[in-house]
């Protein structure tokens, strides 16, 4: 954990320290994600893991805000997003490299980051009164899934190849927990309130709790009135635990820390595919 002294003498977590915490929690979450079929991994691995994505998102907001070269920063994230989207397409559309039980990883955190960087730049362009460019950068990435479907409607025979090209080449949000619209909204809130740490953490926490607890609770009460009990919000539907990441964000001391950028870029895809193929081998061994 990277804890450093700020210029004002305050201690706290640097960006590297926050990433280290997020990385450790992510690994716990993914161990449960990939090896949950064994029944050996406790549920609390994923409960703690709910804090990981918000912390990484917070660090990306800071990185994008302070980087000297936003284009280079975006291209690194975009390259990872495109590569991992390509692998996901091979699995979901063509069934390649899919585990015998039909499972394959749906991780799309890099896709969310790539989309958000475009939107954040659009927000800054609006602040500079570059309205057309700003609105385009905000609206087009968020509307892309709908625009893609509309564009493909007249060409049913070409739907598969064009969908593959559209999803791989253009970062596309979906309904997975890593790359869904609520995550993008959280990223926008973190960016809008980035100049006031307390308001930033409060805005994130309130939205996360309202969407992943209140909205989910109300939906389940209406759709499953006989099968759902409120205690399941703490044992089954615990995505809202990510709201507690707001408390850790308040510990940020504004310092970059030791960095290790290359390590964090490489670790995300490397550990996902390593854990996935280890789970595949274990599945074969058990079956």
C-alpha positions, -999 to +999 in steps of 0.1 A: +000+000+000+014+033-011+008+059+017+025+093+013+027+127+028+009+156+010+024+190+007+002+202+035+015+175+058-017+153+055-013+116+052-035+094+030-036+070+001-018+079-031-033+069-065-009+039-065-021+029-031-058+031-042-050+010-073-032-015-051-063-019-029-086-021-059-063-047-075-063-069-045-101-067-042-105-074-079-084-105-076-107-118-048-137-110-068-124-128-099-114-158-080-150-162-069-162-153-104-141-180-122-140-207-095-175-203-080-186-234-097-165-255-073-184-243-043-151-238-025-149-200-028-167-179-001-192-153-013-175-126+007-147-126-019-172-110-044-187-088-017-154-072-011-148-071-048-177-047-053-154-019-042-128-026-068-143-012-100-154+022-084-119+026-070-103+020-104-128+043-120-119+070-095-082+066-103-089+068-140-107+101-134-076+114-116-053+100-143-073+116-171-075+149-153-038+152-147-021+134-176+001+154-199-011+135-229-048+126-229-046+111-265-019+087-255-037+078-223-069+071-242-051+050-269-036+027-243-070+020-228-087+018-262-062-008-273-069-030-243-106-025-248-105-035-284-084-065-278-105-078-250-137-070-269-123-091-298-117-121-275-152-116-261-167-117-296-149-149-304-164-165-273-200-151-274-206-152-312-185-181-323-182-202-292-144-203-293-124-209-261-157-213-241-155-234-210-173-268-214-201-256-190-208-226-213-191-200-191-168-173-205-155-140-190-176-109-196-152-084-181-156-050-198-140-025-174-116-011-201-145-005-224-162+016-198-130+036-193-126+042-230-162+054-234-159+077-204-127+093-216-145+105-247-174+117-227-151+135-202-133+153-231-167+163-244-176+178-210-144+198-211-152+210-246-186+222-235-168+241-207-147+257-235-179+266-254-170+242-282-206+230-282-209+209-313-178+189-306-186+186-269-222+174-275-210+149-301-184+135-278-210+130-250-240+118-270-225+096-296-206+071-273-237+068-251-261+064-280-238+040-300-256+007-291-289+022-303-273+038-334-255+005-343-288-014-341-306+011-363-278+011-388-278-027-391-316-030-394-317-027-432-288-053-436-298-085-418-274-106-438-245-084-427-257-081-391-231-105-376-199-091-393-210-055-389-219-061-352-185-077-346-167-048-363-189-022-345-184-037-311-146-043-314-136-011-331-160+012-312-162+009-274-197-002-267-215-004-234-238-033-227-257-048-197-227-065-180-218-051-146-185-038-158-197-019-189-234-009-182-250+025-183-251+030-145-213+026-143-210+052-170-232+076-151-210+070-120-180+079-140-196+111-153-205+121-117-170+114-105-156+136-132-181+164-128-174+166-090-136+160-093-127+194-079-145+187-046-135+154-030-164+153-005-191+162-030-175+137-054-177+108-029-212+118-018-225+120-054-211+086-062-223+070-030-259+083-034-262+073-070-247+038-064-270+032-034-301+045-052-296+024-083-281-008-070-300-010-037-332+011-038-341+004-075-332-033-073-351-037-040-382-021-054-380-041-086-376-074-067-404-066-044-427-061-073-415-090-095-409-116-068-431-106-038-433-142-025-398-153-031-378-122-021-369-112+014-351-079+022-322-097+038-312-110+003-300-074-004-271-083+019-265-119+007-275-121-029-281-087-045-250-070-030-238-050-060-246-019-039-217-027-016-197-007-041-211+024-025-187+020+003-159+028-021-168+064-015-153+062+019-120+050+005-120+078-021-120+103+008-086+089+018-070+100-014-042+125-007-039+139-042-005+123-049+004+100-078+026+077-058+052+054-074+031+048-105+038+013-119+015+021-149+028-007-171+021-032-144-015-022-139-022-021-177-007-056-181-022-071-150-059-067-158-061-088-190-033-111-179-049-122-146-084-125-162-073-150-189-049-168-165-077-174-140-101-183-168-078-210-182-069-223-148-107-226-141-111-245-173-084-270-163-099-274-129-134-279-145-120-308-166-103-323-136-135-323-115-156-336-144 
